Amino acid sequence: MKKNEIIVAVTIIVLGLIAPKALPSVWITVLSMAFYYAILTIGWNIIFGYTGLFSYGHAAFPAIGGYTSALLAQHIGLSPFLGLVAGAFIAGLLGIVIGLLILRVHGFYLCLVTWAFAEVVNVIITAEHQITGGTGGLLAPTFFSGPNAELFGYFMGLGLMIFAFLISILLYHSRWGLNLFAVRDDIDAAESMGIKTRFWKVFGFAFGCSLAGLAGAYFAHFLGLIDPGIGGLDQMGYVCLIVIIGGLGTVYGPILGSFFVVITKELISGYASGYSLLIFSVIMILAVRFLSGGFMEIIQVISPRLNNRYLKFVNK
């Protein structure tokens, strides 16, 4: 890990610990949802940003992780904390299966296949109402009970987001990450260099799906309820929006994008709640057209200038 990445991680932790005291209580839920989206989009960023696989069915995996954990808690009394592990494991296992099936699928066809998988999962969850609760949702035990349950759930989300963030950084700088980038940039060249591209495609896909399952389990146990909406097509739109606005293929992009989208959505909800998706769609189009690197492109342009000004100031 680089020094600036450690500083960013520590800064997020400090701000996360201070926020509940500095902000109204309603913002605990808002920020907790930002943690959820950050974990979810870190997983998709690994699949698309690191490995180059455009999966449009990523929203199915938080549903898989969340329902797995909620059902295990309901039927065998599994602790929500162990449910996080179970949700991530089952989502990752299904990610391996789907990854093996889509090895030879590329581009638009990959998008179609993964979208079809997400729709199948959504239909099953909605139709099997005796098991999943259907459109009414499924109750799940919260992480903690008592008057401070929401606050403790907030800190759980903060910890999970930091965990996912650090994992993505370690992967980014590791030899494993280099193999994923090689698959993304030029798969033929990677194969000629002896990289087992099939293995790394499945690994990248399953790894991202596992983080999505972790996010879904957290969502279920923080709110105490999970419904089919978690795997809806609109959720996939938010995932794409977050990563593009934050910065595709970067370690900071999913977190920057998640907080921007969730907080902005909350701020405009009282004025134009019905048009929030339309507003974000326009923002995404403008970002793709004029700022394809998202917030990270702005930071990369500004930071050298600030550094040069600081050096001039010190020299003076």
C-alpha positions as CSV (number, residue, x, y, z in Angstrom):
1,M,0.0,0.0,0.0
2,K,1.2,3.5,-0.8
3,K,1.3,6.3,1.7
4,N,-1.6,8.3,0.2
5,E,-3.8,5.2,0.3
6,I,-3.1,4.7,4.0
7,I,-3.9,8.4,4.6
8,V,-7.2,8.1,2.7
9,A,-8.2,4.9,4.7
10,V,-7.4,6.6,8.0
11,T,-9.2,9.8,7.0
12,I,-12.3,7.7,6.1
13,I,-12.2,5.9,9.4
14,V,-11.9,9.2,11.4
15,L,-14.7,10.9,9.5
16,G,-16.8,7.8,9.8
17,L,-16.4,7.8,13.6
18,I,-17.1,11.5,13.9
19,A,-20.1,11.6,11.6
20,P,-22.8,10.1,13.9
21,K,-22.1,12.9,16.5
22,A,-21.8,15.7,14.0
23,L,-24.8,14.9,11.8
24,P,-28.5,14.4,12.5
25,S,-29.6,10.9,13.3
26,V,-31.4,10.5,9.9
27,W,-28.0,10.6,8.2
28,I,-26.9,7.4,9.9
29,T,-29.2,5.5,7.6
30,V,-28.1,7.6,4.5
31,L,-24.4,7.0,5.2
32,S,-25.0,3.3,5.9
33,M,-26.6,3.0,2.4
34,A,-23.5,4.7,1.0
35,F,-21.4,2.0,2.7
36,Y,-23.6,-0.6,1.1
37,Y,-23.2,0.9,-2.4
38,A,-19.5,1.4,-1.9
39,I,-19.0,-2.3,-1.1
40,L,-21.2,-3.3,-4.0
41,T,-19.5,-1.1,-6.5
42,I,-16.0,-2.1,-5.4
43,G,-17.0,-5.6,-6.4
44,W,-18.2,-4.4,-9.8
45,N,-15.2,-2.3,-10.3
46,I,-13.0,-5.4,-9.8
47,I,-15.1,-7.3,-12.4
48,F,-15.2,-4.5,-15.0
49,G,-12.6,-2.0,-14.1
50,Y,-9.9,-4.5,-13.2
51,T,-10.8,-7.5,-15.4
52,G,-12.7,-5.9,-18.2
53,L,-15.8,-8.0,-18.0
54,F,-18.9,-5.9,-18.4
55,S,-21.4,-7.7,-16.2
56,Y,-24.9,-6.2,-16.2
57,G,-26.2,-8.8,-13.7
58,H,-24.2,-7.6,-10.7
59,A,-27.3,-6.5,-8.8
60,A,-28.4,-10.2,-8.6
61,F,-25.5,-11.1,-6.3
62,P,-26.4,-8.7,-3.4
63,A,-29.8,-10.3,-3.6
64,I,-28.3,-13.8,-3.4
65,G,-26.1,-12.8,-0.5
66,G,-28.9,-11.0,1.4
67,Y,-31.5,-13.7,1.0
68,T,-29.0,-16.5,1.8
69,S,-28.1,-14.8,5.1
70,A,-31.7,-13.9,6.0
71,L,-33.0,-17.4,5.2
72,L,-30.2,-19.1,7.2
73,A,-30.9,-16.8,10.1
74,Q,-34.7,-17.5,9.9
75,H,-34.5,-21.3,9.6
76,I,-31.4,-22.4,11.5
77,G,-30.8,-19.3,13.7
78,L,-27.5,-18.3,12.1
79,S,-25.9,-15.2,13.5
80,P,-26.0,-12.2,11.2
81,F,-22.2,-11.9,11.6
82,L,-21.8,-15.5,10.2
83,G,-24.5,-14.6,7.7
84,L,-22.1,-12.1,6.2
85,V,-19.6,-14.9,5.5
86,A,-22.3,-17.2,4.2
87,G,-23.8,-14.6,1.9
88,A,-20.4,-13.7,0.5
89,F,-19.5,-17.4,0.1
90,I,-22.7,-18.4,-1.8
91,A,-22.5,-15.3,-4.1
92,G,-18.9,-16.1,-4.8
93,L,-19.7,-19.8,-5.5
94,L,-22.4,-18.8,-7.9
95,G,-20.0,-16.3,-9.4
96,I,-17.6,-19.2,-10.2
97,V,-20.4,-21.1,-11.9
98,I,-21.6,-18.2,-14.0
99,G,-18.0,-17.3,-14.7
100,L,-17.3,-20.7,-16.1
101,L,-20.4,-20.5,-18.3
102,I,-19.5,-17.1,-19.8
103,L,-15.8,-17.8,-20.5
104,R,-16.3,-17.6,-24.3
105,V,-18.8,-14.8,-24.2
106,H,-17.6,-11.3,-24.9
107,G,-18.8,-7.7,-25.2
108,F,-22.5,-7.2,-25.8
109,Y,-23.3,-10.9,-25.4
110,L,-21.7,-11.0,-22.0
111,C,-23.9,-8.1,-21.0
112,L,-27.0,-9.9,-22.3
113,V,-26.2,-13.2,-20.5
114,T,-25.5,-11.6,-17.1
115,W,-28.6,-9.4,-17.4
116,A,-30.6,-12.5,-18.2
117,F,-29.2,-14.3,-15.1
118,A,-30.1,-11.3,-12.9
119,E,-33.7,-11.4,-14.3
120,V,-33.9,-15.1,-13.6
121,V,-32.8,-14.5,-10.0
122,N,-35.3,-11.7,-9.6
123,V,-38.2,-13.8,-11.0
124,I,-37.4,-16.7,-8.7
125,I,-37.2,-14.4,-5.6
126,T,-40.6,-12.8,-6.5
127,A,-42.4,-16.1,-7.5
128,E,-41.2,-18.2,-4.6
129,H,-43.2,-16.2,-2.0
130,Q,-43.5,-19.1,0.4
131,I,-39.7,-19.1,0.8
132,T,-38.6,-15.6,0.1
133,G,-41.7,-13.6,1.0
134,G,-42.2,-12.4,-2.5
135,T,-42.8,-8.7,-3.1
136,G,-43.5,-8.3,0.6
137,G,-39.9,-9.0,1.4
138,L,-38.2,-11.2,4.0
139,L,-37.5,-10.3,7.6
140,A,-33.9,-10.6,8.8
141,P,-32.5,-10.1,12.3
142,T,-30.4,-6.9,12.8
143,F,-26.8,-7.1,13.9
144,F,-27.6,-5.6,17.3
145,S,-30.8,-5.0,19.3
146,G,-31.7,-2.1,21.5
147,P,-32.0,1.7,21.1
148,N,-28.5,2.0,19.5
149,A,-29.0,-0.9,17.1
150,E,-28.9,1.4,14.0
151,L,-25.7,3.2,15.2
152,F,-23.9,-0.2,15.8
153,G,-25.1,-1.3,12.4
154,Y,-23.6,1.9,10.9
155,F,-20.2,1.1,12.4
156,M,-20.5,-2.4,11.1
157,G,-21.0,-1.0,7.6
158,L,-18.1,1.4,8.0
159,G,-15.8,-1.5,9.0
160,L,-17.0,-3.7,6.1
161,M,-16.5,-0.8,3.6
162,I,-12.9,-0.2,4.9
163,F,-12.3,-4.0,4.6
164,A,-13.5,-4.1,1.0
165,F,-11.5,-0.9,0.2
166,L,-8.3,-2.3,1.6
167,I,-8.8,-5.6,-0.2
168,S,-9.2,-3.7,-3.5
169,I,-6.0,-1.8,-2.9
170,L,-4.0,-4.9,-2.1
171,L,-5.4,-6.6,-5.2
172,Y,-4.6,-3.5,-7.3
173,H,-1.0,-3.5,-6.4
174,S,-0.5,-7.3,-6.3
175,R,0.7,-9.7,-9.0
176,W,-2.9,-11.0,-9.1
177,G,-4.0,-7.5,-10.0
178,L,-1.5,-7.3,-12.8
179,N,-2.8,-10.5,-14.2
180,L,-6.4,-9.1,-14.1
181,F,-5.2,-5.9,-15.8
182,A,-3.4,-8.0,-18.5
183,V,-6.7,-9.8,-19.2
184,R,-8.5,-6.5,-19.4
185,D,-6.0,-4.7,-21.7
186,D,-5.1,-7.4,-24.2
187,I,-6.2,-11.0,-23.6
188,D,-4.2,-12.3,-26.6
189,A,-1.0,-10.7,-25.4
190,A,-1.6,-12.0,-21.9
191,E,-2.1,-15.6,-23.2
192,S,1.1,-15.3,-25.2
193,M,3.0,-14.4,-22.0
194,G,1.7,-17.6,-20.3
195,I,-1.1,-16.0,-18.2
196,K,-4.0,-18.4,-17.6
197,T,-6.6,-16.0,-18.8
198,R,-9.5,-18.3,-18.2
199,F,-8.6,-18.7,-14.6
200,W,-8.2,-15.0,-14.0
201,K,-11.4,-14.1,-15.7
202,V,-13.3,-16.5,-13.4
203,F,-11.3,-15.3,-10.4
204,G,-12.1,-11.6,-11.1
205,F,-15.7,-12.3,-11.7
206,A,-16.2,-14.5,-8.6
207,F,-14.2,-12.1,-6.4
208,G,-16.4,-9.2,-7.3
209,C,-19.6,-11.3,-6.9
210,S,-18.4,-12.3,-3.4
211,L,-18.1,-8.7,-2.3
212,A,-21.6,-8.0,-3.8
213,G,-22.9,-10.9,-1.7
214,L,-21.2,-9.4,1.4
215,A,-22.9,-6.1,0.6
216,G,-26.3,-7.7,0.2
217,A,-26.0,-9.5,3.6
218,Y,-25.1,-6.3,5.3
219,F,-28.1,-4.6,3.6
220,A,-30.5,-7.2,4.9
221,H,-29.3,-7.2,8.5
222,F,-28.9,-3.5,8.8
223,L,-32.5,-2.7,7.6
224,G,-33.9,-5.9,9.1
225,L,-35.7,-6.6,5.8
226,I,-34.8,-7.6,2.2
227,D,-37.0,-7.5,-0.8
228,P,-36.7,-8.1,-4.6
229,G,-36.0,-4.4,-5.2
230,I,-32.4,-5.0,-4.2
231,G,-31.8,-6.9,-7.4
232,G,-33.8,-4.6,-9.7
233,L,-32.5,-3.2,-13.0
234,D,-32.5,0.3,-11.6
235,Q,-29.9,-0.8,-9.0
236,M,-27.6,-1.9,-11.8
237,G,-28.0,1.6,-13.2
238,Y,-26.9,3.1,-9.9
239,V,-23.8,0.8,-9.8
240,C,-22.7,1.9,-13.3
241,L,-23.4,5.6,-12.4
242,I,-21.3,5.4,-9.2
243,V,-18.3,3.8,-10.8
244,I,-18.3,6.1,-13.9
245,I,-18.7,9.2,-11.7
246,G,-16.1,8.1,-9.2
247,G,-13.6,6.7,-11.7
248,L,-13.6,3.4,-13.4
249,G,-10.7,1.0,-12.6
250,T,-9.4,3.1,-9.7
251,V,-9.3,2.2,-6.0
252,Y,-11.0,5.4,-4.8
253,G,-13.7,5.7,-7.5
254,P,-16.4,3.5,-6.0
255,I,-16.2,5.2,-2.6
256,L,-16.2,8.7,-4.1
257,G,-19.0,7.9,-6.4
258,S,-21.1,6.1,-3.8
259,F,-21.1,9.0,-1.3
260,F,-21.7,11.5,-4.1
261,V,-24.7,9.6,-5.5
262,V,-26.3,8.6,-2.2
263,I,-25.9,12.0,-0.5
264,T,-27.0,13.9,-3.7
265,K,-30.0,11.6,-4.0
266,E,-31.0,12.3,-0.4
267,L,-30.6,16.1,-0.8
268,I,-32.8,16.2,-3.9
269,S,-35.4,13.7,-2.6
270,G,-37.5,16.5,-1.1
271,Y,-37.5,18.5,-4.3
272,A,-37.4,16.1,-7.3
273,S,-37.6,12.6,-5.9
274,G,-39.4,11.3,-8.9
275,Y,-36.7,12.6,-11.3
276,S,-33.6,11.5,-9.3
277,L,-32.8,8.7,-11.8
278,L,-33.3,11.1,-14.7
279,I,-31.0,13.6,-13.1
280,F,-28.3,11.0,-12.5
281,S,-28.6,9.7,-16.0
282,V,-27.9,13.2,-17.3
283,I,-24.9,13.5,-15.0
284,M,-23.6,10.1,-16.2
285,I,-24.0,11.2,-19.9
286,L,-22.1,14.4,-19.2
287,A,-19.4,12.5,-17.2
288,V,-18.8,10.0,-20.0
289,R,-18.7,12.8,-22.6
290,F,-16.6,15.4,-20.9
291,L,-15.0,13.6,-17.9
292,S,-14.6,9.9,-18.6
293,G,-12.2,9.5,-15.7
294,G,-14.8,10.8,-13.2
295,F,-13.7,12.5,-9.9
296,M,-10.3,10.7,-10.1
297,E,-9.5,12.6,-13.3
298,I,-10.3,15.9,-11.6
299,I,-8.1,14.9,-8.6
300,Q,-5.2,13.8,-10.9
301,V,-5.3,17.1,-12.7
302,I,-5.6,19.3,-9.6
303,S,-3.2,17.5,-7.3
304,P,0.1,18.2,-9.3
305,R,-0.9,21.9,-9.5
306,L,-1.5,22.0,-5.7
307,N,1.8,20.2,-5.1
308,N,3.7,22.6,-7.3
309,R,2.2,25.6,-5.5
310,Y,3.1,24.1,-2.2
311,L,6.7,23.5,-3.3
312,K,6.9,27.1,-4.5
313,F,5.5,28.4,-1.2
314,V,8.0,26.3,0.8
315,N,10.9,27.5,-1.3
316,K,9.9,31.1,-0.8
